[in-house]
Amino acid sequence: MTIYDTIIRGGTIVTAADRTRCDVAISGGRIVALGTDLGDAREVIDAAGRLVLPGGVDAHVHISQPSGDGIVMADDFESGTRSAALGGNTTIMPFCLQEKGQSLRQALKDYHAKAEGECHVDVSFHLIIADPTDQVLGQELPALVADGYTSFKIFMTYEGLALNDREILDVMSVARETGALVMVHAENYDAIRFMTEQLEKAGRTAPRFHATSRPIAVEREATHRAISLAELVDVPVMIVHVSNRESMEQIRWAQNKGLTVLGETCTQYLVLTEKDLDGLNMEGAKYVCSPPPRDEASQEACWEGLRTGVFTIFSSDHCPFRYDDPAGKLTPKGRTSFRWVPNGIPGVGARLPILFSEGVMKGRIDIERFVALTATNPAKTYGLYPRKGTIAVGADADIAIWDPERELTLSHAMLGDGSDYTPYEGRPIKGWPVLTMVRGAVVMRDGALVGRKGHGTHLARGLSPYATKAGPVTF
């Protein structure tokens, strides 16, 4: 009789397609059998009354990333992946940032050194292209795509990161030739600079004016322009962290036209609003991120996008800074103007519980869509499926066991990241992950980290099924 490493017994297995009552047998870090009466195992995990889900795949996370003079990101790979595990995630996808004048190869070498031996869950890197030189476009990017770095992000805003339209077209052309997937941060840089200067001249410099400086129009325009450039090159594109109906409608329009345009939204756009930036003194700085949270109507639009499939991925855009820290949100320059407040909020550990509580438990989405949005679709979109993102024979044993009836009040102490606050403090939650398993090893049990640092590893990826090698642009 076969003796497995582990059997998870008595739970309800949920995938993006269906749910069933059966046991899961695990050996060698992989799922090897599904069924009942599977036999014996060295460890049996009782999941009676619990949901057994694929571990979360958070496809949009910033960790140990350069953030400007005197500013330090709150999470390194140890603390960031710790928080991910506590929140039911088994894979996260942070961004390797190329700085101006730096080769992509060197940026990756440096980033891998930061991650080596530090991770509690698996990681896979996107590339950020900030300096698309001939060397980068002609040699480094094609070689790195072949090595398994099959997605890269471009910015339409931020000093030192924003690419102009010609540079965007050049990067998209490489994506077309190599089969990589392009992710776009869509906000109009010049419009934001204009708005910021006007606000500062009027003395409107408090954190709440961050949202004023980045109105829906600048996101909507950039979203449409990104789609138009992708259409010109005939290349798929992912519009990330969409915050409102008008930008969402640009994506829906493109999809209805038959273009391969994908959309992502994030936790902050479902439960925060621009009113959260109104805190006294510098409290509003805790909520400064881009695009900013909008209003209740925009929240409903984002829920609609998740229900109807305009958005296929739900991510955290975890970008953590400490609040009470001169190297974080309370940087001295930030007190002079919102433009200098570090841009981003923590959220990798809160992503899944908030969507489960607000979405599944309140009837906005069903549990299968929850799995699709948070695990299966990210794995598929970025070339990790079926190794990741599902519960099936042959897949990695990346599993999160949930107690759907557990009720609690969210606090930063539960999340284990390197920041000193959560923007979701005090939020009531129903449904909580009680065990996280990465490749057959339990890394979190009942809110405590039990796995060893270094179990997590970097994953090379295949090409996205939404992107194909199409060769040079021809007319």
Residue pairs with C-beta under 8 A, 6 or more apart in sequence:
1 39
1 40
2 39
3 39
3 40
3 41
3 42
4 25
4 26
4 27
4 32
4 33
4 38
4 39
4 40
4 41
4 42
5 26
5 27
5 28
5 41
5 42
5 43
5 440
6 25
6 26
6 27
6 41
6 42
6 43
6 44
6 45
6 397
6 440
7 23
7 24
7 25
7 26
7 38
7 39
7 40
7 41
7 43
7 44
7 45
8 23
8 24
8 26
8 45
8 47
8 52
8 399
8 401
9 23
9 44
9 45
9 46
9 47
9 48
10 21
10 23
10 46
10 47
10 48
10 49
11 21
11 23
11 24
11 47
11 48
11 49
11 50
11 51
11 52
11 401
12 19
12 20
12 21
12 50
12 51
12 52
13 19
13 20
13 21
13 22
13 24
13 34
13 52
13 391
14 51
14 52
14 53
14 367
14 368
14 371
14 391
15 54
15 368
15 371
15 376
15 390
15 391
15 392
16 368
16 369
16 371
16 372
16 375
16 376
16 377
16 389
16 390
17 368
18 368
19 367
19 368
22 34
22 35
22 36
23 34
23 35
23 36
23 38
24 31
24 33
24 34
24 52
24 391
24 397
24 399
25 31
25 32
25 33
25 34
25 38
25 39
25 41
26 32
26 41
26 397
26 437
26 440
27 440
28 440
29 396
29 397
29 439
29 440
29 441
30 394
30 395
30 396
30 397
30 439
30 440
31 391
31 392
31 393
31 394
31 395
31 396
31 397
32 393
33 393
34 391
34 392
34 393
45 401
45 435
45 442
47 401
49 403
50 401
50 402
50 403
50 404
50 434
51 367
51 401
51 402
51 404
52 391
52 399
52 400
52 401
52 402
53 88
53 370
53 371
53 375
53 391
53 399
53 400
53 401
53 402
54 90
54 371
54 375
54 376
54 388
54 389
54 390
54 391
54 398
54 399
54 400
55 88
55 89
55 90
55 91
55 121
55 375
55 388
55 398
55 399
55 400
55 436
55 437
55 438
56 84
56 87
56 88
56 89
56 90
56 91
56 351
56 352
56 374
56 375
56 400
57 89
57 90
57 91
57 92
57 93
57 374
57 375
57 378
57 379
57 384
57 388
57 389
58 84
58 89
58 91
58 92
58 93
58 315
58 316
58 318
58 348
58 351
58 374
58 378
59 93
59 264
59 313
59 315
59 378
59 381
59 382
60 93
60 240
60 241
60 264
60 266
60 313
60 315
60 316
60 317
60 318
61 80
61 84
61 92
61 93
61 94
61 95
61 315
61 316
61 317
61 318
61 348
62 73
62 94
62 95
62 317
62 318
62 319
62 320
62 344
63 73
63 75
63 76
63 77
63 80
63 81
63 92
63 94
63 318
64 73
64 75
64 76
64 77
64 80
64 94
64 111
64 114
64 115
65 73
65 94
65 95
65 97
65 319
66 97
66 99
67 73
67 321
67 342
68 342
70 326
70 327
70 331
71 321
71 327
71 328
71 331
71 342
72 321
72 325
72 327
72 328
73 319
73 320
73 321
74 320
74 321
74 322
74 328
74 346
74 417
74 418
74 419
74 420
75 83
75 318
75 320
75 346
75 417
75 418
75 419
76 114
76 118
76 418
77 114
77 115
77 118
77 119
77 123
78 118
78 119
78 120
78 453
79 416
79 417
79 418
80 92
80 94
80 318
80 320
80 348
80 417
80 418
81 92
81 118
81 119
81 120
81 121
81 123
81 456
82 120
82 416
82 417
82 449
83 318
83 346
83 348
83 349
83 415
83 416
83 417
84 90
84 92
84 120
84 121
84 348
84 349
85 120
85 121
85 436
85 438
85 443
85 444
85 449
85 451
86 349
86 414
86 415
86 416
86 433
86 436
86 444
86 447
86 449
87 348
87 349
87 350
87 351
87 352
87 353
87 415
87 433
88 352
88 353
88 400
88 402
88 433
88 436
88 444
89 121
89 348
89 349
89 351
89 352
89 400
89 436
90 121
90 122
90 388
90 396
90 398
90 399
90 400
90 436
90 437
90 438
91 121
91 122
91 123
91 124
91 379
91 384
91 388
91 398
91 459
92 121
92 122
92 123
92 318
92 348
93 123
93 124
93 125
93 126
93 378
93 382
94 123
94 125
94 126
95 125
95 126
95 127
95 128
95 153
96 107
96 108
96 111
96 125
96 126
96 127
96 128
96 149
97 107
97 111
97 128
97 130
98 104
98 107
98 127
98 128
98 129
98 130
98 131
98 136
99 107
99 130
99 131
99 160
100 130
100 131
100 160
101 131
102 131
103 135
103 136
103 140
104 127
104 129
104 136
104 140
104 141
104 144
105 140
105 144
107 127
108 125
108 127
108 144
108 149
111 125
112 458
115 123
115 458
117 453
117 454
118 453
118 454
119 453
119 454
119 455
119 456
119 457
119 458
120 438
120 443
120 449
120 451
120 453
120 455
120 456
121 436
121 438
121 443
121 456
122 388
122 398
122 438
122 439
122 456
122 457
122 458
122 459
123 456
123 457
123 458
123 459
124 382
124 384
124 458
124 459
124 460
124 461
125 149
125 458
126 149
126 151
126 152
126 153
126 183
126 382
127 141
127 144
127 149
127 151
127 152
127 153
128 152
128 153
128 154
128 155
128 161
129 136
129 141
129 152
129 153
129 154
129 163
129 171
130 155
130 160
130 161
130 163
132 163
132 167
132 170
132 171
137 170
137 171
137 173
137 174
141 152
141 171
141 174
141 178
141 180
142 174
142 177
142 178
145 178
145 179
145 180
145 463
146 178
147 460
148 383
148 459
148 460
148 461
148 462
149 460
149 461
150 179
150 180
150 181
150 382
150 383
150 461
150 462
150 463
150 464
150 467
151 180
151 181
151 182
151 183
151 238
151 382
151 383
151 461
151 464
152 171
152 175
152 180
152 181
152 182
152 183
153 182
153 183
153 184
153 185
153 240
154 163
154 167
154 168
154 171
154 182
154 183
154 184
154 185
155 161
155 162
155 163
155 184
155 185
156 162
156 163
156 168
156 184
156 185
156 186
156 187
156 188
156 189
156 222
156 225
156 226
157 185
157 187
157 188
157 189
157 192
157 222
157 290
158 185
158 189
158 343
162 189
163 171
165 225
165 229
168 184
168 226
168 229
169 229
169 232
169 233
171 182
172 182
172 229
172 230
172 233
172 235
172 237
173 233
173 235
173 472
173 473
174 180
175 181
175 182
175 235
175 467
176 233
176 234
176 235
176 469
176 470
176 471
176 472
176 473
177 469
177 470
177 471
177 472
178 469
179 463
179 464
179 467
179 468
179 469
179 470
180 463
180 464
180 467
181 236
181 237
181 238
181 381
181 382
181 463
181 464
181 466
181 467
182 230
182 235
182 236
182 237
182 238
183 237
183 238
183 240
184 226
184 237
184 238
184 239
184 240
185 240
185 241
185 290
186 219
186 222
186 223
186 225
186 226
186 239
186 240
186 247
187 214
187 218
187 219
187 222
187 290
187 291
188 218
188 219
188 221
188 222
188 225
191 217
191 218
191 221
192 213
192 214
192 218
195 212
195 213
195 214
195 215
195 218
196 213
196 337
196 338
196 339
199 205
199 209
199 212
199 213
199 338
200 337
200 339
204 212
205 336
205 337
205 338
206 284
206 338
207 277
207 279
207 282
207 283
207 284
207 285
207 287
207 288
207 334
207 338
207 341
208 274
208 277
208 278
208 284
208 338
209 338
210 277
210 284
210 288
210 290
210 292
210 338
210 339
210 341
211 274
211 277
211 292
211 293
211 294
213 338
213 339
214 290
214 291
214 292
216 243
216 244
216 246
216 247
216 294
216 298
217 246
219 242
219 243
219 244
219 246
219 247
219 291
220 244
220 246
220 247
220 250
223 239
223 242
223 247
223 250
223 251
224 250
226 237
226 239
227 237
227 239
227 250
227 251
227 254
227 259
227 261
230 236
230 237
230 259
230 261
231 254
231 259
233 473
234 470
234 473
235 467
235 470
236 260
236 261
236 262
236 464
236 466
236 467
237 260
237 261
237 262
238 261
238 262
238 263
238 264
238 313
238 381
239 247
239 250
239 251
239 261
239 262
239 263
239 264
240 264
240 315
240 317
241 264
241 265
241 266
241 269
241 291
241 315
241 317
242 248
242 251
242 263
242 264
242 265
242 269
242 291
242 302
242 305
242 311
243 265
243 269
243 291
243 292
243 293
243 294
243 298
243 302
244 269
244 291
244 294
244 298
244 301
244 302
245 297
245 298
245 301
245 304
248 263
248 301
248 302
248 304
248 305
248 310
248 311
251 261
251 262
251 263
251 305
251 310
252 310
254 261
255 261
255 310
260 466
260 467
262 312
262 313
262 381
262 466
263 305
263 310
263 311
263 312
263 313
264 311
264 312
264 313
264 314
264 315
265 302
265 305
265 306
265 311
265 314
265 315
266 314
266 315
266 316
266 317
266 347
266 351
267 314
267 316
267 317
267 347
267 350
267 351
267 354
267 355
267 424
268 287
268 289
268 293
268 317
268 345
268 347
268 423
269 293
269 294
269 298
269 299
269 302
270 299
270 302
270 303
270 354
270 355
270 358
271 299
271 354
271 358
271 424
271 427
272 287
272 293
272 423
273 293
273 294
273 295
273 296
273 298
273 299
274 292
274 293
274 294
274 295
276 284
276 286
276 287
276 293
276 423
277 284
277 287
277 288
277 292
277 293
278 284
279 285
279 286
279 287
282 329
282 330
282 334
282 335
285 323
285 329
285 330
285 334
285 341
286 323
286 329
286 345
286 421
286 423
287 293
287 345
287 423
288 329
288 338
288 341
288 342
288 343
288 344
288 345
289 317
289 319
289 343
289 344
289 345
290 343
290 344
302 311
303 359
303 364
304 310
305 311
306 314
306 359
306 364
306 365
306 369
306 373
307 364
307 365
307 369
311 373
312 372
312 373
312 377
312 381
313 373
313 377
313 378
313 381
314 351
314 355
314 373
314 374
315 351
315 378
316 347
316 348
316 350
316 351
317 344
317 345
317 347
318 344
318 345
318 346
318 347
318 348
318 351
318 417
319 343
319 344
319 345
319 346
320 344
320 345
320 346
320 417
320 418
320 419
321 328
321 329
321 342
321 344
321 346
321 419
322 328
322 329
322 418
322 419
322 420
322 421
323 329
323 330
323 419
323 420
323 421
324 330
324 420
325 420
326 332
328 342
328 419
329 341
329 342
331 340
331 341
331 342
333 340
334 340
334 341
334 342
345 423
346 415
346 417
346 419
346 421
346 422
346 423
347 422
347 423
347 424
348 417
349 414
349 415
349 416
349 417
350 410
350 415
350 422
350 424
351 374
352 374
352 400
352 433
353 410
353 429
353 431
353 432
353 433
354 410
354 424
354 427
354 429
355 365
355 370
355 373
355 374
356 370
356 402
356 404
356 430
356 431
357 428
357 429
357 430
357 431
358 364
359 365
359 369
359 370
360 366
360 367
360 370
360 404
360 431
361 404
361 430
361 431
365 373
375 388
375 389
375 390
376 385
376 389
376 390
377 389
378 384
378 389
379 385
379 386
379 387
379 388
379 389
379 390
380 389
380 464
380 465
381 464
381 465
381 466
382 461
382 464
383 461
383 462
383 463
383 464
383 465
384 459
384 461
384 462
386 392
386 394
386 395
387 395
387 396
387 459
388 395
388 396
388 398
388 459
389 395
391 399
396 438
396 439
396 440
397 437
397 439
397 440
398 437
398 438
398 439
399 435
399 436
399 437
400 433
400 435
400 436
400 437
401 433
401 434
401 435
401 437
402 431
402 432
402 433
402 434
403 431
403 432
403 434
404 430
404 431
405 430
405 431
406 430
406 431
406 432
406 434
407 428
407 429
407 430
408 414
408 428
408 429
408 432
409 426
409 427
409 428
409 429
410 422
410 424
410 425
410 426
410 427
410 428
410 429
411 422
411 425
411 426
412 419
412 420
412 421
412 422
412 425
414 447
415 422
416 449
433 444
434 445
434 446
434 447
435 442
435 444
435 445
435 446
436 442
436 443
436 444
437 443
438 451
438 455
438 456
439 455
441 451
441 455
442 450
442 451
443 449
443 450
443 451
443 455
444 450
444 451
463 469
